[in-house]
Amino acid sequence: MNTIRRNTVTHLETAEAPGAMITRTAAKGLAVLRISVGFVFLWAFLDKTFGLGYSTPWERAWINGGSPTKGFLSAVEVGPFQGLFHSIAGDAWTNWSFMLGMLAIGVALIAGVGLRLAAVGTTVLMALMWAAEWPLASGSSNPVVDYHVIYAIGAVVLALTYAGHTWGLGRWWAKLPLVQKNRWLI
């Protein structure tokens, strides 16, 4: 029995495309990553909405009339999109898009549903934030791969590995008639 197991492991380690080989432990690790990344987005939404005092003080909370985008986008000092970001800073549509995006991404990742849409949303949001911070300018710790890129890649990996099936509602979600007809909703 050990010989078969050893040969199987050896085969998986050397196979170019080993197929389905996510172990239960790896699936749990992906679930922890999914929930953690989802919480990053959900926390940012909650802190900016209610001014929990971490990155947003109570008096600048969205519910108190503060703008979740004005401070960040107004402070853009480098890059080719500086003027664009300054012009949309604090606009109602910018605030609502940003906040709803963070809420939707956070809830989807934590619940394990709609991970393909969450991956697209995360990638778009992180690409825009990357462009706003423009790490290609001198003084950046890494001009190409920073946390924005890592979050986007992580969300894509979570969607590709069906990470919502472990400790999430992904299996249930995938069986819904609407999702069955529209597989891009998985």
Secondary structure in CASP SS format (residue, H / E / C, confidence):
PFRMAT SS
TARGET T0000
AUTHOR 0000-0000-0000
METHOD secondary structure of the structure
MODEL  1
M C 1.00
N H 1.00
T H 1.00
I H 1.00
R H 1.00
R H 1.00
N H 1.00
T H 1.00
V H 1.00
T H 1.00
H H 1.00
L H 1.00
E H 1.00
T H 1.00
A C 1.00
E C 1.00
A C 1.00
P C 1.00
G C 1.00
A C 1.00
M C 1.00
I C 1.00
T C 1.00
R H 1.00
T H 1.00
A H 1.00
A H 1.00
K H 1.00
G H 1.00
L H 1.00
A H 1.00
V H 1.00
L H 1.00
R H 1.00
I H 1.00
S H 1.00
V H 1.00
G H 1.00
F H 1.00
V H 1.00
F H 1.00
L H 1.00
W H 1.00
A H 1.00
F H 1.00
L H 1.00
D H 1.00
K H 1.00
T H 1.00
F H 1.00
G C 1.00
L C 1.00
G C 1.00
Y C 1.00
S C 1.00
T C 1.00
P C 1.00
W H 1.00
E H 1.00
R H 1.00
A C 1.00
W H 1.00
I H 1.00
N H 1.00
G C 1.00
G C 1.00
S C 1.00
P C 1.00
T C 1.00
K H 1.00
G H 1.00
F H 1.00
L H 1.00
S H 1.00
A C 1.00
V C 1.00
E C 1.00
V C 1.00
G C 1.00
P C 1.00
F C 1.00
Q H 1.00
G H 1.00
L H 1.00
F H 1.00
H H 1.00
S H 1.00
I H 1.00
A C 1.00
G C 1.00
D C 1.00
A H 1.00
W H 1.00
T H 1.00
N H 1.00
W H 1.00
S H 1.00
F H 1.00
M H 1.00
L H 1.00
G H 1.00
M H 1.00
L H 1.00
A H 1.00
I H 1.00
G H 1.00
V H 1.00
A H 1.00
L H 1.00
I H 1.00
A H 1.00
G C 1.00
V C 1.00
G C 1.00
L H 1.00
R H 1.00
L H 1.00
A H 1.00
A H 1.00
V H 1.00
G H 1.00
T H 1.00
T H 1.00
V H 1.00
L H 1.00
M H 1.00
A H 1.00
L H 1.00
M H 1.00
W H 1.00
A H 1.00
A H 1.00
E H 1.00
W C 1.00
P C 1.00
L C 1.00
A C 1.00
S C 1.00
G C 1.00
S C 1.00
S C 1.00
N C 1.00
P C 1.00
V C 1.00
V C 1.00
D C 1.00
Y H 1.00
H H 1.00
V H 1.00
I H 1.00
Y H 1.00
A H 1.00
I H 1.00
G H 1.00
A H 1.00
V H 1.00
V H 1.00
L H 1.00
A H 1.00
L H 1.00
T C 1.00
Y C 1.00
A H 1.00
G H 1.00
H H 1.00
T C 1.00
W C 1.00
G C 1.00
L C 1.00
G H 1.00
R H 1.00
W H 1.00
W H 1.00
A H 1.00
K H 1.00
L C 1.00
P H 1.00
L H 1.00
V H 1.00
Q H 1.00
K H 1.00
N C 1.00
R H 1.00
W H 1.00
L H 1.00
I C 1.00
END
